[in-house]
Structure formats: structure tokens, C-alpha cells
Amino acid sequence: MAGAWCGWRSRGDERWWLAFGIVVGISLLSKYLIVFYLAALLPGILATPLRRSLARPWIYAGAAIAFLMVLPNILWQQQNGWPFLLLGAASVNGKNLTLSPSDFFLQQLLLIGPMAAPVWIAGLWATSVRPAKSAYRVFPIAYVLLCGVFIASHGKAYYLAPFYPALLAFGAVAIEGWLRAQAARAAILALVAASGAFAAPMAVPVLPARTYIAFANAIGMAPSASATERQKLGPLPQHFADMFGWPEMAASIAGVYNGLPPAERGAGRVLRTELRRGRRHRRVRSAFGPAAGDQRAQQLFSLGAARP
């Protein structure tokens, strides 16, 4: 979205709003939380020269494209009792951890990487104080607004993630302008790259579990540092702990299901208590035997959490 936005500003062509609408539509199909991002951009539009676009048709055409792309999802939500809103209400009312502003900011540092923080903070500064184009102030305005909204509503730290690619890009350009010496630029680049490589095991499962636990203990990184929900934690942070135990759980569920009388299997449901998808769900479905891949086995598993 930021790329389409900046493309429009650099060329002065209002038709870039159409590209913006397409990207928004694709993004909404992936994550409904993009709605918050868009809502936060609106005050920035009104407060910057971007408001001139409101007098032209292209911004509305882009909005119509995005709406039509996501309309089937909206209709599905309506037909199924708005489960996304129910999930949001559960998150606000106890599912998510309540983070103080300082804790929320610390998780931002962990999310993007401590040494990358000066880059995106430079991006906030560059787009706030003396932006190359005044319309770029829409990004810091939206960022500050969303920070306040997510802190007040107990949002997770990664909800701000859509902002960081743009802020990192703006920050990199700003730092390049501030540092004229090639050696200084190379040093900054090497420092950010090295810190990213050092922190990679905390985000990507590149180490065996026991090695990761020893590594995290050595640097004082407790599992609670990246916690976002109210739940009991073990020696691994939740995003790693969730990767274990699925084959055993799949075999246990399949054993119970296959042990039911044939007449009862048709009414059987698996009640899920979390939302993780992908390979873990395929493991559970594949454990059901010859009928594992058919629509019935998929329905058995998928409907479990929606209908307690």
C-alpha cells in the first residue's frame, strides 16, 4: 500500500489510487486488521495535501475496487454471525495481555529488531519534521493514532507491523542523506545486518529447541518477553511451543473419532481452543485414515471452534 501511495506522490498521477485499491483489497483478504490501518490513514489524509484527492474520482474508484474484492468475505462474515467481531471482543475482554505503553514499545523493538529501531525511528522523524513531500506526514500521524488505539484496546504488538516496511524505507533514505561518508553507511548497514542475524533464532526456528532455550537464557530473553496472550508459558515462547505436539494430538483425536459408532461419527465435531492453521490442521485431518482428505474430514475439524 505504501508503495502505491508513494508511486502516486512521485508522479502526481491520481490513477495510482486504483493500484492502492487493488493492494488494499488483497490485503483485506489476508488480514481484516488492515481496516484499522486504513482508518488511521484517514485523519492523515485530511491533515495533509492528500485531502485534495477527495475532490477527484480516483480515490473513490480505488475504494470501490477494494470493497468489491473483499465483499464475498464480508457476506460470509454476515452469514456466519460475524466471527471476526466475536474474536475481537474476546481479545479485548481478556484473551490478550494488557501491555503498558512502555511494554508495548519494547515489544516493537523486539518485533523489528533492536538495532533496526534507529532506522524506523529515523523514518518517523523524517516523515514528521521535514518530509520530502508534506503528504508523507500521513504515515507518522497514522502510526501514533494506531499506537494509542492498540494500547487502549489491548492489541498485540505485531498489529503495527504493516507500518514498518514504509518506515524502514523512509528511515534508510534519511540516514543515507545524513551520512555522507561511505564507510559510515557501510558500518550502519553491517550493524543492522549483524544484529538481525543474532536475533534471528528468536523469530525463526533455526536452532534445536534445547539449543534455543540455552541461547535465550544466556541473553536473558524470557518467553514472557514476546507474550501477547494470557496463557501458561513453558521454556519456549508461544510461537515456538505451538510447533510441538501436533502429531500426538492428531493421533489421539483420530483414535477417539474412529472409535465412535458409525452412526455417531456424522454428528462428531472437534472443538478447537486456538486458531493456528496450515500444516498442523493437515496433520490432524491426515490421521483420520482413508477418508482423511475428503470434504467430510475437513468439515469435521474446521467447524469445531465455530460451534461450541
N, C-alpha and C positions, 0 to 999 in steps of 0.2 A: 504494500500500500504506500509506504514511504517513497519507494522508487517511482511509482506512477505519479505521486504528488510532486516530487522534485523534478520529474521529467516535464510536467506541465509548467512548473515555475521557470525552468531554464529556457523553455521555448515560447512561453506565453500563449500556448495553444490550448484553448478551453476543452478541446476534444479529448485531452488526457483524462478528463473526468470519466469518460467511458471506460478507459483502461482501469481506472481506480475502482469503478463499479464492478468490473469483472473480478478483480482481485478480492474485493470485499465479499462478493458472492461466494467465491471459492473458499475464502477464509471462514465464512459463516458455516459452510458445510462441514468444516473441520472442527470449529470451536465456537459455540454460541457466545462465549465471553467476549468475543470481538465487538459485540454490541456496546459494551462498556467503553472500549477504546474509541468507537465511533461517537458515542455520546460525549466523551471528554473532548473530542476534536471540535465539536460544535461551538463552544464558547471561544475557542481559539480562532475559529473562522470569523466569528462576529467581531473579535477584538483586533484583527489584522486586515490588511488589504484583501485577503481572500473573500471578505464579505461581498466584494463586487461580483463574484461568481453567482451570488444568489439572484442577481438580476438577469442572468443568462440561462438558457435552457439546458446546458450540458451537464451541470451538476445534478439536475433533476433526472435527466436521462440516465446518468450513471447510477443514481439511487434506484431507478426503476429496474435496471438490469440486475442489480444486486438483489432486489426484492423478489423478482421473478425466479432467480436462481435458487433462492432459499425457500420459496413458497411451499414446495412439497414437504419440506421439513416442518414448517410452521403448521401445515394442515395435519401432519402426523402427530405433532405435539398436542394439537387441539383435540384430535380424536382419541388420544390416549390419556387425557386428564392432565396435560402439561407437566410431565415428569421432570423436565428440566427445572421448572419453578419449584417443585417439591424438593428436589435435590438442593437447590439454592437455599431454600428455607431451612432445611436440615443443617446445612453448612453454617449458616448464620446463627442458628439456635443451639449450638453445642458440638457439632461434628468437628469444626475447625478449631485450632488453638487460637486463643486470644493473645495477640502479639502487641507489645508496646511499640510506639513509634521507633524507638532505638533498636528493638529486636527485629522489627520489620526491615529496617535499613541494613542491619547486619546480615540478614538473610539475602538481601540484594547483593551484598558484597560476595557472599558465598556462591550465589547463583551464577554470576557472571565471571567471578574470579577476582580475588583481592587486587592483583596488580593490573587488571583491566579496568578497575574502578576509576583511576585517574583519566582514562580515555573517555568513558561515557560521561563522567562528571564534566570533563572539558567540553563534551558535546552539549551538555545542558547550558554551560556558561556561554559557549559560542553562539548558540541559538537564542539566548536570552538577552545578552548585553549588547553585542554588536554583530548581529547576524548579517551574512552576505545579502540576504533578502529578508525584509521585515516579516514576510509571510512565514518564515521558518520559526517564528516565535510560537506558532501553534503547537509545536512539539513540547517545549517546556511547560506551557500552560496546561496542556492535556496531562502531562506526566504528574505535575503537582496535584491536579484535581483528582486523578485516579489514585495517587498515594493516599490522599485523605479518605477517599471513598472506601478503599480496600482495608485500611487500618480500622476505620469505624465499623465496617461490616464483617470483620474477622476474615478477610480474604487471605488466600495463600500468597506467599511471596512471589511465586512464579507467575501470578496473574499479570504482573507488569512486563513480562518477557517480550510482548510484541513491540515495546518501545526500544529495546536495546540495540537491535541491528541499526536503526537510524541514528541513535545517539552515538554509537561506536563509530559510525561512518563520519558524522559531523565532528566528533572529537578527534579522529585521526587526521582529518583535513586541517583542523585548527592547530593541532600540535605540530604538524608539518610546517605550517606557516610561522609558528612561534620559534621553532628550532631550525635555524638556517644551516648549521653545520651537519654534514652528512654523518659524522661519527656519532653525534648526539642522537640523531634519528635512528641510527642502527642500534645504539645502546638501548633506547626505549623499546624498539621492536624486539630485540633479543630478550629483554627483561620480561616483557609481556608473554612472549612465546615460552620462555623457561618456566614462568610461574604457571602457565596453562598446562604444561607437561607435568609439573609437580602436582598440580591439583587434579589432574585427570582421573586418578583412581577413585576420587570422591564422587565423581559423576558417572563414570563408565566402568563396568565390571571387568577391568583389565587384570586384576590381581585375584588369586585364590582367596576364598573367604577368610581363612586363618591369617594369611599374609596381610589382607586389608585391615583386619582387626588390629594386628600389631602395628601397622603403619598409622592408623587413625589414633591409637593410643599414644604412639610416640609423638605425634604432633598436637595432641590434646584435643582432637576432634571427636566429641561425644556424639552418639546417634541423635541425641535431642537437638543438636545444633541446627539440623536441617528439617526437624519435625514440623509438620503442618497440621496434623490431626491429633485428636485426643485418643490415644491408644497406648497400650503397653509396649515398650520397646525392649528388644534384646540387644546383643552386642553389635548387631548390624543396623544401619539406618533403614527405615522402612522401604525405600525404593530398592534396596538390595535384598532385604529379608523377604520381600514378596516374590522373589525369584525361586525360592526353595519350597519343597514340599508338595508341589503340584502333581507329580506322578503318583505319589502315595494317596493324595486326596482323590485323584481321578479313579484309582483302583478301588478305593473304599466306596465311593459313590456308585460306581458301576456294579460292585458286588451287591449293594443294597437294592439297586434298581432291578438287576437281573434276577434277584431272589424273590421279587414280587410275583404274585399270581398274574398270569397274562391279562386277566380282566381288570386288574388294578393298575397296570402299567400305563394304560391310556390316560388315566387321571393323575399320574405322578408329576410332580414338579420338584425342581431343585431350587431351594431358597439360597440366594447369594447374599452375602453381607458386605461385599465390596464391588468395585466397578472395573477392575482390571480385565483386559480383554486379550485378544490376539492368540499367541501360541498356547497360553495356559488354558483357554477355553477349548482349543482344539485337542489338547491332551485329555480333557475330561470327556469330550464327545467321542474321541477315538477309543476310549476304554470301554465303550458300550458294546463292542463286538461287531458282528457283520452289519448291523444296521447303523453303525456309528456315523456314517456320513450322510444319512438321509435327512430329509427335512424334519421328520418327527424327533430325532435325537437332538437336532439343533433347537427346535422349539421347546423341548423339554428343559434344556439348560437356559435358554435365553429368557424365558418368561418367568423364571424363578424369582428374580428380585423384584419384578414389576407387580407381582400379585402375591403378597404375603399369605 
